[in-house]
Each structure stands twice: as structure tokens, then as C-alpha cells.
Amino acid sequence: MDSAIAHRQRIDQLPCIAHNPEDLETLLDAGSFRERLLHEITHATQRIYLVALYLQDDEAGRGVLKALYEAKQANPDLDIKVLVDWHRAQRGLIGASKSDGNAALYREFAEKYQHQIEILGVPVRNREVFGVLHLKGFVIDDKVIYSGASLNDVYLAQHNRYRYDRYHVIKNRHLADSMARFITETLAESDAVNCLSQAVRPDTKSLKGAIRTLRSQLQHASYSFTPEQIDHGQVGLTPLIGLGKRKNKLNQHICTLIASAEKELTICTPYFNFPRMISREVKRALRRGVKVTIIVGDKTANDFYIPPSEPFKTIAGLPYLYEINLRNFAKHNEAAIARRQLAIHLWKHNDNSFHLKGVWVDRQYMLITGSNLNPRAWKLDLENAILIRDKNQLLAEEKQKELDCILRHTQLVGSYKFIDKVDTYPIPVKKLIKRIRRVQADHILNQIL
């Protein structure tokens, strides 16, 4: 327990921004997130910076883009920037025929309106497979709307299906300024970052040197703000950022946070494939008697899941690989499950999907993040988070309301035996897993998924 106290002291030494708890609002569903985002865009007066993996060419994506352009026409001085991943924006969906991707949509909108907005592509690496822009946080005037969601039909619950995430609205000028500064000074100013709505764009090869320079900057980047003292009626906010496996401050702070748990630790992840460092800290937490809760999507709630009734694609093997990881973890920790020290909750709600991530520690610390807490996030993608320190449990009711909502559609795993094993999988999946194991590729796959 002494080590947990030492780690807690390290967390408490992090600089933070003072925040009034009544100015943090938790939205509980994707539909509310969509409505709130559109409302804030419509009523913005100074700036709108949206950062997401992608803004999709579908009804919801077009709705967001239309709202942005109409806001700009009504107020030409409004500073609007949309930043998405450079590679993801210029290709179709996985498995679809070759196309110009979402960039075609951005060009179409640019041609329709007099006053333009900037839609910028950010290349984190030369190829998408080796790293993407996975940064989160929409800055609208003095608010930060933070979610792991991208902008498309399913994330925004445009029709009858949704992809469940976390959604927080934080009204804090210092936090908004800090995140806005990073967007304008580090990302938008880079020679590697280019406008996606122009008909002629540089090819990625010609950007090689600029991408290398940007990546080097990002590996050493941090959010800048003036540290503030927190009084008894406030909570602390620390924005964090990280890229790459070496000296990644975000990863280090996440591990320190988990290592600081003395009584309770809750982790949400959509893809059960912890990096080695997180696995190690979770094991240590169990050894020192911490009550550990893990909330993860059922394989059928994974965004790559394809029902057995539909034609099989290799990508559809991913949810089964995550489930194998989960079953192995549960089997290894069966004794902790039996004594109710470890609780594994599987989320499933009709044909909707699960995309939540986050960490809660001892009812005093909460991490909201876009990081999937997997090796890909740990080593390859540009990630960020906001650590919330709540020593006096001023947000206790708000946090519990969110956790109760997350747990509503979950089932508690009573034993590893309740998790499907490979023998029960559809034949194409069994063949794929057999092939992966035969060439001993499962370890390599786990490092990039």
C-alpha cells in the first residue's frame, strides 16, 4: 500500500487547472451528444475547433458539416477548424472499393459556400497502419466537449443504431485555451498538415520529411497552461497528451494513476488487449487487495463484428481475438472473480456497439480519454486525456450516474467458463485463429490491435 501512496503523491503533484464542479456536465447517450454538439456549433461566437479521427460522408457527418458552414456564413469572423486523420480522410471504408473517401465530401461543401472553413488532414505517420490522429476534444468558445466518438451516423445515433461512448461538456476558458493553442500552434501550423477540401493535394510521399518533423514535435509535446491552486469547492483538470512508446507522458501518467489505487479501480475499454504495463499494474492492484472492475464490450458489440449469417471477412476475426484475451485473463484470475475482488462486466445492447474508455480510481480520480488502452494506442497513435482530481468527491453523484448508465446493459461474468471458447466459434473464425496460431502471429497482432 506504501507504493500506492507514493504513486498518488506523483499524481497529486501534476499541475492542474482549477474548475468549478457545476461547470462539468455528463451527457448519457449518443443522441444527446449529437444535439448538444449541433447546439453549441450554432451558438458559437468566437471559435470552433473539432478534432476527430474522421468526419464521415453520411447523414450525421453532413449534418455537422452543414451546421459548421452555416455558422461561418452567419458570422464570417468565426474561426472554424476541423482536424481529421490525413490517411483516413482519403480512403473509403475497409472492404469498400477505392475512392477519394471523405475528402470528396469536404470539397463538395467548399464549392457550395462563400466563406470557407479549414478542414485539415493530420498525418501522424507515413502510413495509417503505423499511427493515426486519435486526439479528442472539441473546443467551442470557452467549452471543451470531450468524447472518444468520431463524427458519423453510428457515433451520433443518427438512425436506429448507436456506438456508445462517454460524453462530457466542460466549461473552462483555461482548459479550452490550452487545447486550442495545441491545435493552432502545433498541428495547424505544421508543414505536414494540409487542407483536405482542395482538389489538388500533396501526396504523402512528398510530405515524408515534414511528417517526420511533426512526429518528433508530437513526441515531446504537452499542453501549456498556468497551474492553479484548487480550493475546497473545486476540482482539478490536467490535460495530457502522448505519442510513441518511449517517454510517452500520457502512458506514464495512466500507469501511475492505476498504481495509485488503494480501494477501487474501474477500467473501461472497447478492445480487451491491455499493454503489458497496464496488465502489470492491474495484477499488482489485485495483489494489494484493490477491488477491480473491468467493463468491456461483448464480442457482438465490437464495431468489427460481423454476424455468422453474413459473409465472413478477415477483419471480423478481431472481436474473437479480443474475447480470447478476455477469457485467458478471467481464467488466470478466476480466484479473484470467485472472491468478488475482480468484476468483469460485458456490455451488450441489441445490435449497438461499445466504444467507451476511461479509468476511475478510489472515487477521487477520473480519466476521460480517447485512448483504447491497448498496444496500438500505447505505441502508435496520437492520444490525449483529461485527468480530473476530485479530492472532496464534489462530482460523486455525476460520476455514479454515468457509471450506472454504463453498467445498465452489462452482464457480470461469474467465471471464465461463461465466456465463449474457440471451439464454439463459427468455422471461418476457427480456421483464421488456427492459421494465426500456426504461424505464431498472435503476439504480433496483439501489439498492433
C-alpha positions in Angstrom: 0.0 0.0 0.0 3.0 2.3 0.6 3.7 2.2 -3.2 0.1 3.2 -4.0 0.6 6.2 -1.7 3.8 7.2 -3.4 2.1 6.9 -6.8 -0.8 9.0 -5.5 1.6 11.7 -4.5 3.1 11.8 -8.0 -0.4 12.2 -9.5 -1.2 15.0 -7.0 2.0 16.8 -8.0 0.8 17.2 -11.6 0.0 20.8 -12.5 -3.7 21.4 -12.9 -6.4 23.9 -13.8 -9.0 24.8 -11.1 -12.5 24.0 -12.1 -16.0 24.6 -10.6 -17.8 21.2 -10.5 -21.1 22.7 -11.7 -19.4 23.5 -15.0 -18.8 19.8 -15.8 -21.8 18.2 -17.4 -22.0 14.5 -18.3 -24.2 13.5 -21.3 -25.5 10.0 -21.1 -26.3 8.9 -24.6 -25.2 9.5 -28.2 -28.4 11.3 -29.2 -27.8 13.9 -26.5 -24.2 14.3 -27.7 -25.3 15.0 -31.3 -28.0 17.5 -30.2 -25.6 19.3 -27.9 -22.8 19.5 -30.4 -25.1 21.0 -33.1 -26.5 23.4 -30.5 -23.0 24.6 -29.5 -21.9 25.0 -33.1 -25.0 27.1 -33.9 -24.4 29.4 -30.9 -20.6 29.8 -31.2 -19.3 33.3 -31.3 -15.5 33.1 -31.5 -14.1 29.7 -32.4 -14.9 26.1 -33.2 -12.1 23.5 -33.4 -13.2 20.0 -34.0 -10.6 17.2 -33.8 -11.6 13.6 -34.6 -10.3 10.6 -36.3 -12.8 11.2 -39.1 -15.9 13.2 -40.2 -17.8 10.8 -42.4 -19.7 11.3 -45.6 -23.1 10.2 -44.3 -26.2 11.9 -42.9 -24.7 12.8 -39.5 -21.4 13.9 -40.9 -23.1 16.1 -43.5 -25.3 17.5 -40.7 -22.3 18.6 -38.7 -20.5 20.0 -41.8 -23.7 21.9 -42.8 -24.0 23.4 -39.3 -20.3 24.5 -39.4 -20.7 26.1 -42.8 -23.9 27.9 -41.9 -22.3 29.2 -38.7 -19.5 30.6 -40.8 -21.8 32.2 -43.3 -23.8 33.9 -40.5 -20.5 35.0 -38.8 -17.6 35.2 -41.2 -15.2 36.1 -38.4 -15.9 32.8 -36.6 -12.6 30.8 -36.5 -13.5 27.3 -37.6 -11.1 24.4 -38.0 -11.8 20.7 -38.4 -8.8 18.4 -38.0 -9.1 14.7 -39.0 -6.6 12.0 -39.8 -4.9 12.6 -43.2 -4.9 9.0 -44.4 -8.4 8.0 -43.1 -9.9 11.0 -44.9 -8.6 9.9 -48.3 -9.8 6.3 -48.5 -13.2 4.5 -48.4 -14.4 2.2 -45.6 -12.4 -1.0 -45.0 -13.5 -3.5 -47.6 -15.1 -0.9 -49.9 -14.0 -0.1 -53.4 -11.2 2.5 -53.9 -12.4 6.1 -53.6 -11.4 9.6 -52.6 -13.0 9.0 -49.2 -14.4 11.8 -47.1 -12.2 14.3 -48.8 -14.7 14.3 -51.7 -17.4 15.5 -49.3 -15.2 18.3 -48.0 -14.5 19.5 -51.5 -18.2 19.4 -52.4 -19.1 21.6 -49.4 -16.3 24.0 -50.0 -17.6 24.6 -53.6 -21.1 25.5 -52.3 -20.3 28.3 -49.8 -18.8 31.7 -50.0 -17.0 31.8 -46.6 -14.7 28.8 -46.2 -13.7 26.7 -43.2 -10.5 24.9 -42.7 -10.6 21.1 -42.9 -7.1 19.9 -42.3 -5.6 16.4 -42.6 -3.1 15.5 -39.9 -0.6 12.7 -40.9 0.9 11.1 -37.7 2.9 8.6 -39.8 3.6 8.0 -43.5 1.1 5.1 -43.4 -2.2 4.8 -41.5 -1.3 1.3 -40.2 1.6 2.8 -38.2 -0.3 5.6 -36.4 -3.2 7.9 -36.7 -4.6 11.2 -35.3 -6.6 9.8 -32.3 -6.8 13.1 -30.5 -10.1 14.0 -28.9 -11.8 17.2 -27.7 -14.0 19.8 -29.5 -13.2 23.4 -28.5 -16.2 25.7 -28.9 -15.7 29.2 -27.4 -14.8 28.5 -23.7 -16.2 25.0 -23.7 -14.5 21.6 -24.3 -16.8 18.8 -25.5 -14.8 15.7 -24.9 -15.7 12.2 -26.2 -14.0 9.3 -27.8 -16.5 9.4 -30.6 -15.8 10.3 -34.3 -18.4 12.1 -36.4 -20.7 9.7 -38.3 -24.2 8.1 -38.2 -23.5 5.4 -35.6 -21.4 7.6 -33.2 -24.1 10.3 -33.3 -27.1 7.9 -33.2 -28.5 9.4 -36.4 -30.7 6.4 -37.1 -31.7 3.3 -35.0 -28.2 2.2 -34.0 -25.6 3.9 -31.9 -21.9 3.3 -30.8 -21.8 4.0 -27.1 -19.1 6.3 -25.8 -18.6 8.9 -23.0 -19.6 12.5 -23.4 -18.5 15.4 -21.2 -19.1 19.2 -21.6 -16.5 21.2 -19.6 -17.0 25.0 -19.5 -13.5 26.3 -18.6 -11.7 29.0 -20.5 -8.2 28.0 -19.4 -8.7 24.4 -20.5 -10.3 25.5 -23.8 -7.4 27.9 -24.4 -4.8 25.2 -23.6 -6.3 22.7 -26.0 -6.9 25.4 -28.7 -3.3 26.5 -28.5 -2.0 23.0 -29.2 -4.4 22.7 -32.2 -3.4 26.1 -33.8 0.3 26.2 -32.9 1.5 22.6 -33.1 -0.9 20.9 -35.6 -2.4 23.6 -37.9 1.0 25.3 -38.4 2.9 22.2 -39.4 4.0 21.8 -43.0 2.8 18.2 -42.8 -0.8 19.3 -42.2 -2.7 20.2 -45.4 -6.2 21.3 -46.5 -8.4 18.3 -47.5 -11.0 20.3 -49.3 -8.7 21.4 -52.1 -8.9 19.5 -55.4 -5.1 19.0 -55.7 -3.4 17.8 -52.6 0.2 16.8 -52.0 0.8 13.1 -52.0 2.0 11.6 -48.7 5.5 10.7 -50.2 6.3 14.4 -50.7 5.4 15.1 -47.1 7.7 12.5 -45.7 10.2 14.9 -44.2 7.5 17.2 -42.8 5.7 14.2 -41.2 9.0 13.1 -39.5 9.4 16.6 -38.1 5.8 16.8 -36.9 6.1 13.4 -35.3 9.2 14.4 -33.5 7.5 17.5 -32.2 4.4 15.5 -31.1 6.6 13.0 -29.1 7.8 15.9 -26.9 4.5 17.9 -26.9 2.4 18.8 -23.9 -0.5 21.1 -23.2 0.6 24.5 -21.9 -1.3 26.3 -19.1 -0.7 28.3 -16.0 -1.0 25.9 -13.0 -3.7 27.0 -10.5 -4.4 26.3 -6.8 -7.6 24.2 -6.2 -9.8 25.5 -3.3 -12.1 23.3 -1.2 -15.1 23.7 -3.6 -13.2 22.9 -6.8 -11.8 20.0 -8.8 -8.6 19.9 -10.8 -8.2 19.3 -14.5 -5.0 18.2 -16.1 -5.0 17.8 -19.9 -2.4 15.2 -21.1 -1.1 14.2 -24.4 1.2 11.4 -25.7 2.7 9.7 -28.7 5.0 6.7 -29.2 6.3 4.1 -26.8 9.3 5.9 -25.4 8.9 8.7 -22.9 5.1 8.9 -23.5 3.9 11.1 -20.6 0.2 10.1 -21.1 1.0 6.4 -20.8 3.2 7.0 -17.8 0.5 9.0 -16.0 -2.1 6.4 -16.8 0.1 3.7 -15.3 0.8 5.9 -12.2 -2.9 6.5 -11.8 -3.7 2.8 -11.8 -0.8 2.1 -9.5 -2.2 4.7 -7.1 -5.5 2.8 -6.4 -5.9 1.8 -2.8 -9.5 0.6 -2.7 -11.3 0.7 -6.0 -10.2 0.7 -9.7 -12.6 0.7 -12.6 -11.4 0.5 -16.3 -13.5 0.7 -19.5 -12.1 -0.4 -22.8 -13.8 -1.4 -26.1 -11.0 -3.8 -27.1 -9.6 -6.1 -24.4 -5.9 -6.1 -25.1 -4.1 -4.2 -22.4 -0.5 -3.1 -23.0 2.0 -5.0 -20.8 2.4 -2.0 -18.5 -1.3 -1.8 -17.7 -1.6 -5.6 -17.3 1.2 -5.5 -14.8 -0.4 -2.6 -12.8 -3.8 -4.4 -12.8 -2.2 -7.6 -11.4 -0.4 -5.5 -8.7 -3.7 -3.8 -7.8 -5.3 -7.2 -7.3 -2.4 -8.4 -5.2 -2.7 -5.4 -2.9 -6.4 -6.1 -2.4 -7.9 -3.4 -4.6 -11.5 -4.1 -5.9 -11.0 -4.1 -9.7 -13.9 -3.6 -12.1 -13.4 -4.0 -15.9 -16.2 -3.0 -18.3 -15.7 -4.3 -21.8 -17.9 -4.8 -24.9 -19.2 -8.2 -25.7 -17.7 -9.5 -29.0 -21.1 -8.8 -30.7 -20.8 -5.2 -29.5 -17.4 -4.7 -31.2 -17.5 -2.4 -34.2 -15.7 -5.1 -36.3 -18.2 -7.8 -35.5 -20.0 -9.5 -38.5 -22.9 -11.9 -37.6 -22.2 -15.5 -38.8 -25.2 -15.2 -41.1 -23.2 -12.7 -43.2 -20.2 -13.4 -45.5 -17.0 -13.6 -43.4 -14.2 -11.1 -43.8 -10.8 -11.4 -42.1 -11.3 -8.2 -40.2 -14.3 -9.9 -38.5 -11.8 -12.1 -36.6 -10.8 -9.2 -34.3 -13.7 -9.4 -31.8 -12.9 -13.1 -31.3 -9.2 -12.4 -30.7 -10.2 -9.8 -28.0 -12.6 -12.3 -26.5 -9.8 -15.0 -26.3 -7.6 -12.4 -24.4 -10.5 -11.7 -22.0 -11.1 -15.4 -21.4 -7.4 -16.0 -20.7 -7.4 -13.1 -18.3 -10.5 -14.3 -16.5 -9.2 -17.8 -16.3 -5.9 -16.6 -14.8 -7.8 -14.5 -12.2 -10.6 -17.0 -11.5 -9.8 -16.9 -7.8 -10.2 -13.1 -7.7 -13.6 -13.4 -9.5 -14.7 -16.1 -7.1 -14.0 -13.9 -4.0 -15.6 -10.9 -5.8 -12.5 -8.8 -5.8 -12.5 -8.8 -9.7 -15.7 -7.9 -11.5 -15.8 -8.3 -15.3 -18.9 -6.7 -16.9 -19.7 -7.5 -20.6 -21.7 -4.8 -22.3 -24.3 -5.7 -24.9 -27.5 -3.8 -26.1 -29.3 -5.1 -29.2 -27.1 -4.6 -32.2 -25.4 -1.4 -30.9 -21.7 -1.2 -30.3 -19.4 -0.2 -27.4 -16.6 2.3 -27.6 -16.1 3.5 -24.0 -12.7 4.1 -22.4 -11.7 5.5 -19.1 -10.3 5.0 -15.6 -11.8 5.7 -12.2 -9.7 5.4 -9.0 -10.9 5.5 -5.4 -13.8 7.9 -6.2 -11.2 10.7 -6.3 -9.7 10.5 -9.7 -11.4 10.1 -13.1 -9.7 9.9 -16.5 -11.6 10.8 -19.6 -9.7 9.8 -22.8 -9.9 8.6 -26.4 -7.2 6.1 -25.8 -8.4 2.5 -26.2 -5.8 1.4 -23.6 -4.3 -1.1 -26.0 -0.9 -1.5 -27.6 -1.8 0.5 -30.7 -2.9 3.5 -28.5 0.2 2.9 -26.4 2.8 2.9 -29.2 1.4 4.2 -32.5 -1.4 6.8 -32.3 -1.5 10.4 -31.1 -3.7 10.3 -27.9 -4.8 12.6 -25.2 -6.9 12.7 -22.0 -8.2 14.9 -19.2 -7.4 13.8 -15.7 -10.0 15.0 -13.1 -8.9 15.2 -9.5 -11.9 15.3 -7.1 -10.4 15.0 -3.6 -13.6 16.2 -1.9 -15.9 14.0 -4.1 -17.8 17.0 -5.4 -18.6 15.1 -8.6 -19.5 11.8 -6.9 -23.2 12.0 -7.9 -22.3 12.9 -11.5 -19.7 10.1 -11.8 -22.0 7.5 -10.3 -24.8 8.5 -12.6 -22.5 7.9 -15.6 -21.2 4.5 -14.2 -24.8 3.3 -13.5 -25.7 4.2 -17.1 -22.7 2.4 -18.5 -23.5 -0.7 -16.4 -27.2 -0.8 -17.3 -26.6 -3.0 -20.3 -23.9 -5.3 -18.9 -23.8 -8.8 -17.6 -21.4 -9.8 -14.8 -19.1 -12.6 -15.7 -19.3 -15.2 -12.8 -16.5 -17.4 -14.2 -14.2 -17.6 -17.2 -16.3 -20.6 -18.2 -19.2 -18.2 -19.1 -17.0 -16.7 -21.9 -17.2 -18.5 -25.2 -14.2 -20.6 -26.1 -12.7 -21.2 -29.6 -14.5 -24.5 -30.0 -17.8 -22.6 -30.2 -16.8 -20.1 -32.8 -18.0 -20.1 -36.4 -15.9 -22.3 -38.7 -14.3 -19.4 -40.7 -13.2 -17.8 -37.4 -11.8 -21.1 -36.0 -9.8 -21.5 -39.3 -8.4 -18.0 -39.0 -7.4 -18.4 -35.4 -5.7 -21.8 -36.2 -3.8 -20.1 -39.0 -2.7 -17.2 -36.8 -1.5 -19.6 -34.1 0.3 -21.9 -36.5 2.5 -19.0 -37.8 2.7 -17.7 -34.2 1.3 -14.3 -35.3 -1.0 -13.8 -32.3 1.7 -12.0 -30.3 2.5 -9.7 -33.2 -1.2 -9.0 -33.8 -1.8 -8.1 -30.2 0.9 -5.5 -30.5 -0.8 -3.5 -33.3 -4.5 -4.1 -32.5 
